[in-house]
Amino acid sequence: MKKSIRNILLGGIFIGGLFSACTPFEKLNTDPTRLNEANPGSFLDPILYNVSSFSWKRFNNYTYELMGNIISYRNTNDIGWWYVSDSEGDGSWSTYYQWLANAKAMEKEAEKLGEVNYQAVSKVLQSYMFDVLVSAFGDVPMEEACRGDEQLYYPVFDKQLAIYKNILQELETANILFDVSGSLKYNTSGDMLYKTVDGEGILKWKKFCNSLRLRVLLKMLNVAEYDARSEIQKMINTPEMYPVFESNSDAALVEISGVYPQEAPLNRANDFTSYRACSEFLVNTLKSWNDPRLPLFVSKQKDDYIGWPAGFAIQPAGKASTPNKALAVAPMKLPLMSYAELELIKAELAQKGIVTLDERIAYENGVRASIEQWGGEIPEGYFNNPVAGYDGTLERIMLQKYFALYFCDYQQWFEYNRTGLPAIPKGDGIPKDQEIPRRFKYPSVLQRTNMKNYQAAKESMGGDDLTIKLIWQQ
């Protein structure tokens, strides 16, 4: 990729994403004609790297602590005590809209050239980002987002149901568009995700498309206005039409080398462990399972793994285990969606009687995949342990899914708000009336730059508070 094009793609839209859900290039004093030199392949790796890197950081800076995995004890009125600032979601809004603008530009270039695989890949990446945005905020701009070239500078906020329907339709269209006899011809060395040089890589993209669709449909099971059950059954019953992940090699894990420009999400690995302790919930659960992820996720304190209670009122004496610094050091794989998650989705669907599958097998496949994803090997007799083996309950599935979603953006948070599981402890330092937030507040800058549509969204949502439930939440 030419350096000038890369600079435009990586830097030219950032302000636009923050202020109005994708301000046009012309408004940012960039030269829009320079993008005419790009082909759809020029957009792909920057999108993959920046989206996966940002999503990893959001787990590390938000989900990791909010969901009781770790305690950041520099102060005790922060995310780990369920205090979330009004601006906590600002970076997600600006970043995902920034890269949505690039993904849309990629799709337009692909359409001009008749490159169906690039069109489909763009739709998958857009769907991933829109799913995170709508699941984190509620109503957000979709139909009018990133259309500044059409003088749509103040996009209307679409309602959640319409957004999810649109995402599901876009993924359906992408599934049809993928041509496994073709390739991604402009990425001659292969893309960052699947190293696509032939139809095998395209098939993996297609599996990511349909696995992501099941993730979205799982939320929609809680929405009476949409028949998610029938869509799920159609997908599961016709795997030849809707292929999904079948192994860790299919999973959407973006591999980065750690060598410029593929640098690790954290500039300083020491920041990963500074003023941080692993939680009792994390440590004791993995200990009880005799789980090989324990040493992969947690560093020993002296000769043992020691956790602290999350959300404590008084800091415990002594020292606790810290997160394993190796998790933040490249080379590493940044998850957009794992095979383990897909198998545990199938286990939940079977447990609820929505599909006819062996839920135990799906559960064990998911657990094994998660352990192996992180470089572990499942010990003999692991599932014979009564606290680790499948016991027929949704609680057991969701507890394993909690660990399968490590470093995958906000998915632990989303799943907790969908099911109330797993039952993470509420620390005695957390006020009794304090609850885990249901959503992010809209960036305050929208009140100045897109006030009319912000106010309409606020009225539609019933306010702009952290406690407002989204349509799929319990």
N, C-alpha and C positions, 0 to 999 in steps of 0.2 A: 504494500500500500504506500502511495506517495505520502511524504511527511505532511505536505500542505493539506491534503485531504484528511489525514488522520487528525490534524489539529482542529479542523472544522468539525469533524464528527465528535471528537472527544470534548471540545471546549465551547463550541459555538452556540449551544442551545441551553446551557445550564440556567442562565437567568430566566429565560423564557419559561422553563418548566416550573420554576418557583412562583412566578407572578401570575401566569394566566393559563396554565396547562398547555404550554407549547406556543410561545411567541414565534413569529416567522423569522427566518434567517435575516431578511432585509432589515428588520427592526433592531438587529444586534450588530450592525455595521460589519457584517461579514459579506463576502462576495458570493452570492448564490450561484453564479455561473460556474464556480470552481467545482461544485458538486456534480456538474454535468460530466466531469472527467471520471466519476466513480461508476463502478458497476455494482450490482447487488452484493457481490462477494466482499467488497470493500467494507461494508457495514458490519458484517457478521461477527468477526472476532472481537472488535471493540465492544459490541453489545454484550456478547457472552462474557467477556472478561469483566467489564464494569458492573453488569447486573449481578453476576455471581459473587463478585468481590464485595459489593455493597450489601447483598443479602446475607453473606457470612458475617459482616460487621454488625448488621442489625441484630442477628442472634447474639453475638458477643456482647453488644452494648445494651441490649434491651431484654430479649427473651431469656437469655441465660440466667439473669438475675430475677426478673419478674416471676418466672415460673419455678423458682426455688432450686435451681441447679447449683448456684453458687451464692455467696454473700460478699458483696463489695462493702467493706466496713470502714471506708474512709469517713463516711458520715452515716447516720442512722435515720435519715428522713428522705430517702431516695427510692429508686425503683424497687429494691428488695423489700421495702416496707410498703409497697403498693402506692407510693406517691409518684404520680406521673405528671410531668410539666405540660402546660398547654402547648408548648412548641415541640414536644417529643416526636411528632409525626412529620415535622416540616421537611426534614431531609429525605424522607421516603417520598413525599409528594414531589419534590423538585427532581430527585434522581430518577424515579421511575418514569415521570413524564418526559424528562430529558431523553431517555433511551427509547421511550415509545415513539418520540419524534423521529429518531434514527431508524427504528424498525419500520415505521410507516414509509419513510423515504426509501428504505430497502425494498419494500413491497412495490412501490411505484416504479422503481427502476426495473424490477423483475417483470412487472406487467408489460412495460414497454418492450422488453426483450422476449416476452413469451416464455420466461423461465419459471415453470410451475413449481419446481422444488424450492426455489428461493421464495416464491409467494407463500408456499405452505409453511416453510420455516419461519418466515416473518409472522404469520398468523399465530403460530405456536408461541413465539416469544412475546408477542403482544398480549396473547391470552394469559400467559403466566403473569405478566406485569399488571394487567387490569384486574386479575383475580386477587393479587396482593392488595392493590389499592382499594377495591370495593370491599374487601374483607377487613381492611384496617380502618377505613373511614366511613363506609356506607355509600350514600349517593356521591358520585364523582362525575366529572365530565368524561364522556366516552365518544358519543356520536360527533360532537363538535370539537373534540380535543385535537390539538396539533394540526389545525387547519387555518393557520395564519395566512397562508398563501391565497386563501379564499376570503380574506378580510374578516374571518371569524376570530376576533381577538378576545372576546369575552364569552367563553363557552358556557352553555347551559349544563347543569348537572343532571345526568340521567339517574333514574331511580334504580335501586338495587336489583329488583326483579328483572328489569329490562336489560341491565348490564350482564347479569348471569346468563340470561337467555342468549344474548349476543355472543358472549364468550363461548357458550356451548355450540352455537351455530357456526362460529368461526372455526372451532376445532373440528366440527363435522366436515366443513368445507375443506380444511387442510388435509384431513384424512383421505378425502377423495382426490385431492390435487396431487398428493405425493406419487411420483412415478419411480418405482424401484428399479426400472430398467435404465434410469438416468443417474445423474450425480449432481454435485455442486461444482460446475465446471470452472467457475472463476476462482475458487479456492483450491488451487492446483496442489497444494501440500496438505489439503484437508483442513476442516474447521477445527476449532479448539475443543469442541465437545465430542464429536464422534470420529474425527480424522477422516471425514467422508471423501472417498475417492471413487466410490462405486455404489451400486445399489444396496450393498449391505449396510452402508452408513445411512442411506435414505430410509431403509427399513427401521433402523434404530430411531431416527427422527420420528417416524410414523408411530412407533411404540411409545415414545415420549408424549406425542400428541394425544394418544388415546388414554394413557395412564393419567395425564393431567386432566383429561375430561372426566375420568372417574373421581379424581380428587374434588372437582367442582360439583359433580353430581351428588357426592356424599353429603355436602352441605345442603344441597337442594332437597334432600329427603325430608328436611324439617320445614319445607315451604309448601303449604297446602295448594298454592296457585300453580304449582308446576309438578308434572307427573315424572319425577326423577326415577321412580321405581321401574317403570316400563323402559326408559332409556338405558338404565343400568342392565336390566335383564337382556335387552337386545344386544348390548355390547358383549356381555359375558357369554351369551349363547351363540354368538357368531364370531369367534376369535379370528377366523380367516378374513373377516371384513374389518375387525377392530383389534389388531394385534396390540398387545401390551408388553411391558417389561417381562422378561423370562429369566433374567439373571442379573448379577451386578454389572456385567459387561454392557448391558442395555441401559443402565441407569443414567440419569442426567446429572453427571458429576463432572464439572469442568476442571480438567487437570491444568495446574499452573506449575511452572518450573521454579519460580522464585528469581529467575534471571530477567532483568529488564528487557522488554516492558511487562513481563508477567510476574510482577512483584507480589509478595504476600499481602493480604489485606491490612495487616498491622505492620507499620514501619519498624517498630521495636518490639520484639517478642517478649522482652521483660515486662512490658505493660500488661501482658496477658495474665500475669500472676500477681502483679503488685496490688497490695491491700485486698487480696481476694482469698476467700476460704471456700472449700467445697462444702456442700450442705450435708447434713445427716441423712436427708432423704435420698440424695444421690448415692452416698457412700454405703449406707446400710442396706439399701435395696440391692445394689450390685453385689455386696458381700453375701447377702442371703441367698442369692442365686449362684454363688461361686462363679461369677461372670467374668470372662476374660477381658471385657471392656473396662473393668475397674482400673487396672494399671495403665490402660490406654487413655483413660479420661482423667485420672487422678494421680498425683504424685504422693509418694509415701512421706509421712511425717515420722521421722526416726524409723521404727520398724513396723509401722502400722499405717492404715488408712483411717484418718480421723476427720469426722465431719462436725460442723457447727450447726445449730438450729437456725434456719432462715428466719429473718424478721425478728431477731432476738430483742429483748428489752434491755438485757445487760450482757455485755460481751463476755463470752466464756473465758476462763483462765487457760493458759497454755497456748499451744499453737495447733492450728488445723492443717490438714492437707490442702494444697493448692491445686488448681487445674494443671494438667500436664502441659508444659510449655511446648512440647512437640506438636500439639494440636494447632499451633499458630505459626509453625515454621514450614516453609516450602522446601521441597515440592509437596503439594497437597492437592486434594480434590475438594472442590467447592460444590456442595449439593444444591441443585435446583429441585430435583425430586429423586428419591432413591427407590431401588427395587424393593427394599424392605418395607417402605411405606405402602407400595402397591399391594404387596402380599397381605399386609395387615388391614388394608381396606377390604380386600376380598374376605379376610377372616371375619371382619365385622359384618359385612353383607350376608355372609352365610350364617353367622350367629343370630342375626335378626330374621332369618328366613326369607330374605329378599332374593337370593340366588341359591341354586343347588350346587354347592361345593363342599368339600371336606374342610370344615373350618379348622380342625386340628392341624391338618397338613399345611394350610395357608398360614396359620399362626407360626408353626415351626419353621416354615420357609422364610417368613419375615424375620424371625429372631436370628436364624442362622445367617441370613443375608446381611443383617445389621452388624453382627459380630465380624463377619468376614470383610465387610466394607471397610472397617476400621483396622484391619490387619490382624484380627484375632482368629483363633481356631476354637470351634465349639467343643467343649470337653465331653468325653463319653459319659453318658448318663445324665446330661444336663437336664433333659426334659423329664427325667424320673424324679427330680427334686419337686416335691409337691408345691413349693412356692414359686417355682419357675415354669413348670409344665402348664399346659393349657387346662383350665378347670371349667370351661364352658361359659365363662362370664365375659361380658363386655369390659368389666373392670380390668381383667387380666390382659386383654388385648390392648387396651388403651395405656396400661402401664408400660408394656413393652414398646408401644408406639412412641411414647414419650422419649425413650432413649433412641429409637430409630430416627427421630426427627432432629437429632443433634446438628446444629449449625445450618439449619434449613430455614432461613429468614424468621417469620413469625408463626410457623406452623404449629409449634407446641401451644402457643397462646390461642391461636384460632381453634385448635382441637379442644382445648379446655373450655373455651366459651361455647363450643358446639355441644359438648357432652357433659361438662362438669367433672371430667376425669382426665388423669388420675387424681386421687384425693390428696393433693399436695397440702402439707401442713400450713396452717396460718400461724405465724409467729406471735408470741405474746407481746411483742413490741409493736404490732400492727393494731391500730385502734379498732374496736369491735365493729364499728359501723363502716369501716373502710373495706372496699371490695376491689377485686382485680378489675381494671378498666375493661370496658367492652369494645372500645374503639379509640382512635385518636381524634383530637379536635382538629378542625380545619386550620391551616396556616392563617395567622392573623392578617397577613398581607392581602389575602383575598378580600377582606372587608374594605380595603382601599382600592384594589385594582379590578375587582369583579363583584362589587357590592350587591347589585341587583340579583344576580344568580346565586350568590352566597346566601342571601336572605331567603330566597325561594327554597334552596336546599335545606336551610336551617328549619324552615317551617315544615317542609315535607318530612324531615327526620324527627320532628318533635323537639328540636333544640340542637345545640352543638356542645353537648356534655360528654364526658368520658363514660358515663353510666348508661347511655342510651343503647338498648339492645338492637342488633341488626336482625334482618328478617330470618336468618337461619340459626340464630342463637337460642339456647334454652331459656 
